[in-house]
Amino acid sequence: MLRNRSVIEIMVLVFTFVIGFFIVGVGVLIVIVEVRNPEADTGILANTLATLVSGILGALLGLIAGKSSAGSNLHHRPGGEEDHLTDMDGMQ
């Protein structure tokens, strides 16, 4: 499973597994508390769960965006020819 994978891919897999396990655990905990004691205040747990989900999405999207190379060659046009907009000599 881990052969021929980069460090970033392994980090994403491990990070996703750990946080996913925690998200499922907190979700099950909320369900158990609500079933046993419907009057219990589970707002703090639900807020923590929502914050955790948005945090993991932000972290994973940040890792994916950091790994992408779409914005690294902005001076190349889609056809392959080079753009001379950043060339200061061509502005004369």
HUMOKA-V290357 format. One record per residue. N is the residue number from 0. RES is the residue in one letter. PHI is phi as a letter, one per 20 degrees, with the letter a starting at -180 (NA if undefined). Layout:
n->N res->RES phi->PHI
n->N res->RES phi->PHI
//
This chain:
n->0 res->M phi->NA
n->1 res->L phi->e
n->2 res->R phi->f
n->3 res->N phi->l
n->4 res->R phi->d
n->5 res->S phi->f
n->6 res->V phi->f
n->7 res->I phi->f
n->8 res->E phi->f
n->9 res->I phi->f
n->10 res->M phi->f
n->11 res->V phi->f
n->12 res->L phi->f
n->13 res->V phi->f
n->14 res->F phi->f
n->15 res->T phi->f
n->16 res->F phi->f
n->17 res->V phi->f
n->18 res->I phi->f
n->19 res->G phi->f
n->20 res->F phi->f
n->21 res->F phi->f
n->22 res->I phi->f
n->23 res->V phi->f
n->24 res->G phi->f
n->25 res->V phi->f
n->26 res->G phi->f
n->27 res->V phi->f
n->28 res->L phi->f
n->29 res->I phi->f
n->30 res->V phi->f
n->31 res->I phi->f
n->32 res->V phi->f
n->33 res->E phi->f
n->34 res->V phi->f
n->35 res->R phi->f
n->36 res->N phi->b
n->37 res->P phi->f
n->38 res->E phi->e
n->39 res->A phi->f
n->40 res->D phi->e
n->41 res->T phi->d
n->42 res->G phi->f
n->43 res->I phi->f
n->44 res->L phi->f
n->45 res->A phi->f
n->46 res->N phi->f
n->47 res->T phi->f
n->48 res->L phi->f
n->49 res->A phi->f
n->50 res->T phi->f
n->51 res->L phi->f
n->52 res->V phi->f
n->53 res->S phi->f
n->54 res->G phi->f
n->55 res->I phi->f
n->56 res->L phi->f
n->57 res->G phi->f
n->58 res->A phi->f
n->59 res->L phi->f
n->60 res->L phi->f
n->61 res->G phi->f
n->62 res->L phi->f
n->63 res->I phi->f
n->64 res->A phi->f
n->65 res->G phi->f
n->66 res->K phi->e
n->67 res->S phi->f
n->68 res->S phi->d
n->69 res->A phi->f
n->70 res->G phi->e
n->71 res->S phi->e
n->72 res->N phi->d
n->73 res->L phi->f
n->74 res->H phi->e
n->75 res->H phi->d
n->76 res->R phi->e
n->77 res->P phi->f
n->78 res->G phi->f
n->79 res->G phi->o
n->80 res->E phi->f
n->81 res->E phi->e
n->82 res->D phi->e
n->83 res->H phi->d
n->84 res->L phi->f
n->85 res->T phi->e
n->86 res->D phi->e
n->87 res->M phi->f
n->88 res->D phi->f
n->89 res->G phi->e
n->90 res->M phi->e
n->91 res->Q phi->e
//
